[in-house]
């Protein structure tokens, strides 16, 4: 039943899904995401403990760390799902993410892929992408919205990119696991985000699917900024230029894959030496 | 637009119903064997009002997953607004013959009309209130609930509390809505006798038209992109939020629309049954509406209409033939449908390959 996503027939210029300038987004210092001394505690347990984390514009960053290191909590803080007790979080130099709601953060240009693939199962693949599309998302415009030819073309092209053109009218609930992951990445791209937060994109994927996902994410970097949380070390090695290791809510090490792998602290945490 | 066979069937049946009533009730003499009694016409007019109410509940429950167990309150408020207009139309023909005050106020020794009864002698004002009062209550209630992200069972419970609180309030004589007797003894509308056959037929037709229009409105909404967003909220609320949709605004919009439809249903219901009293706010009534929708088929719109008519037809039958059995029958129906027909009765008529 399960089939790998079709290899994209042609290389689509991903620039057209990218970068819609957010007016207030100020990248003058080259950084797109700043977390400064962020602390989150749940009933006394510190999920994030004074975490400081910076990402440059156009970077492809991988975040790794053992279970409970605070990776998902960090994503929750950035996307507005969890409010930190202390610290500051900003998008560019000027957009204070702690003042925005989840939808406002999404509209500012931060897209998120969940750990468990979350697509709208009762909607078709096409409708999923339509719902994700970067457009006016207020109530009344949605009531009257009609897809323009240009918008249809954009969805069609993205369907090719994520290899789901043949499944466009299939209900998303009927897709294979890997296909759902790809659909969700596609939904992210439709949002035209500046920053993509991708939580475990290759969980449950076959080897070929993993390889294609690595290709896709690598091709996105530059035009977008991508932060990937992943457990699969092979995958991380294949895409990462810079890796951040989280441990107990703090940054344990940061740098190239080789550097962090030889870091004595990292070896201790991972191998318990 | 997808083909909507169930909806087309409903609209055609409504048109046939209007024609049949016109011919069989008004055109045929009473002596004819085919004559349709005015009692039956009004009974079906009542069913159609219930169907509109069920449609309103299906819109939010079936498509957005908001289970309201308080929709009877919006229905009753629309009914009260209509009732207040009809009360003011009685004029000095009441038992006490007061030119302005309704009988119950004279009985309570009130000297003047409370401020909130002002304007209800005007039809347009009363009709505006039919829409505005349920709509405003839904707006305030929904704003508080959805902003705090109250969902599921908790929302269902507070909607029950809402309708229960309103019931207790309306039972009080001091509220100025006739206490437990409610509003009744209506005489006429636009100077035309409410009991006349032609008025009854007119109300039946108005109910059928309201139901048809309500159906077309709801279908337009659920087929729009807004409808797809709403289903997305039902299936994966967080995902929708992270795509940039303000989920609470969507819920609120739909909830208010649903409350307004319920209010209109109530306004059409009251002149046909001739009374509105606080028992319409009873939590049990609101639960029954949800059962109609579940029996008919949730998330289809036409299923809600079928369910409301089916259950109420059965209710009329049972409460006349075997009154003590009715509640057991209703309970059994709900259990059986949930177990064996989770898609509702309309699933029986749907072609197999069609997706649920």
HADDOCK unambig.tbl for C-alpha pairs under 7 A between the chains (distance, minus, plus):
assign (segid A and resid 102 and name CA) (segid B and resid 241 and name CA) 6.14 0.50 0.50
assign (segid A and resid 102 and name CA) (segid B and resid 242 and name CA) 5.88 0.50 0.50
assign (segid A and resid 103 and name CA) (segid B and resid 241 and name CA) 5.24 0.50 0.50
assign (segid A and resid 103 and name CA) (segid B and resid 242 and name CA) 5.66 0.50 0.50
assign (segid A and resid 103 and name CA) (segid B and resid 243 and name CA) 6.62 0.50 0.50
assign (segid A and resid 103 and name CA) (segid B and resid 244 and name CA) 3.78 0.50 0.50
assign (segid A and resid 103 and name CA) (segid B and resid 245 and name CA) 5.36 0.50 0.50
assign (segid A and resid 103 and name CA) (segid B and resid 246 and name CA) 5.67 0.50 0.50
assign (segid A and resid 104 and name CA) (segid B and resid 244 and name CA) 6.24 0.50 0.50
assign (segid A and resid 106 and name CA) (segid B and resid 242 and name CA) 5.64 0.50 0.50
assign (segid A and resid 106 and name CA) (segid B and resid 243 and name CA) 5.88 0.50 0.50
assign (segid A and resid 106 and name CA) (segid B and resid 244 and name CA) 4.76 0.50 0.50
assign (segid A and resid 107 and name CA) (segid B and resid 244 and name CA) 5.24 0.50 0.50
assign (segid A and resid 112 and name CA) (segid B and resid 242 and name CA) 6.81 0.50 0.50
assign (segid A and resid 118 and name CA) (segid B and resid 239 and name CA) 6.72 0.50 0.50
assign (segid A and resid 120 and name CA) (segid B and resid 232 and name CA) 5.83 0.50 0.50
assign (segid A and resid 120 and name CA) (segid B and resid 235 and name CA) 6.37 0.50 0.50
assign (segid A and resid 120 and name CA) (segid B and resid 236 and name CA) 6.51 0.50 0.50
assign (segid A and resid 131 and name CA) (segid B and resid 229 and name CA) 6.85 0.50 0.50
assign (segid A and resid 132 and name CA) (segid B and resid 243 and name CA) 5.87 0.50 0.50
assign (segid A and resid 137 and name CA) (segid B and resid 244 and name CA) 6.83 0.50 0.50
assign (segid A and resid 137 and name CA) (segid B and resid 245 and name CA) 5.73 0.50 0.50
assign (segid A and resid 139 and name CA) (segid B and resid 226 and name CA) 6.76 0.50 0.50
assign (segid A and resid 139 and name CA) (segid B and resid 250 and name CA) 6.01 0.50 0.50
assign (segid A and resid 142 and name CA) (segid B and resid 225 and name CA) 5.37 0.50 0.50
assign (segid A and resid 142 and name CA) (segid B and resid 226 and name CA) 4.84 0.50 0.50
assign (segid A and resid 143 and name CA) (segid B and resid 221 and name CA) 6.75 0.50 0.50
assign (segid A and resid 143 and name CA) (segid B and resid 224 and name CA) 5.58 0.50 0.50
assign (segid A and resid 143 and name CA) (segid B and resid 225 and name CA) 5.87 0.50 0.50
assign (segid A and resid 143 and name CA) (segid B and resid 226 and name CA) 4.76 0.50 0.50
assign (segid A and resid 144 and name CA) (segid B and resid 224 and name CA) 6.96 0.50 0.50
assign (segid A and resid 145 and name CA) (segid B and resid 225 and name CA) 6.25 0.50 0.50
